[in-house]
Amino acid sequence: EGRQRDVVMIGFFLDYYSDNAMDNTGWMFTVSRAIPLLFENRLDLFSKPIFGTKEIHLDESHINAKDLPKGKSKFIRAFVPNTELTPTTEPSRMRNTKKLQTVMKIIDKSKDT
């Protein structure tokens, strides 16, 4: 119950100062002084979802779909980057830009020497 009260008070605090930013020009100073004190004394508040979510980066091979509780797989998003260079036979698109034609001519001349 005490923790819930603290969370509500922080919400009221941030809501009040964000709504009254123009009337209370010192609000940012107050917030910038209060947040470090909260961090030092109530670190548990900073690891809760009220301040954001946690991300975990794992290799896909370490995740087994059978180990996930039913319905939780919709919360997992995977990103597999393409780390290979793709060869192209097309000429550089930079040559088509009028602004860069003079630069490309200089580069081409420097290749000849």
PyMOL commands that set and color helices and strands:
alter all, ss='L'
color gray80, all
select helices_A, chain A and resi 2-19+27-41+43-46+49-51+60-62+65-67+73-75+93-96+98-112
alter helices_A, ss='H'
color red, helices_A
deselect
rebuild
show_as cartoon
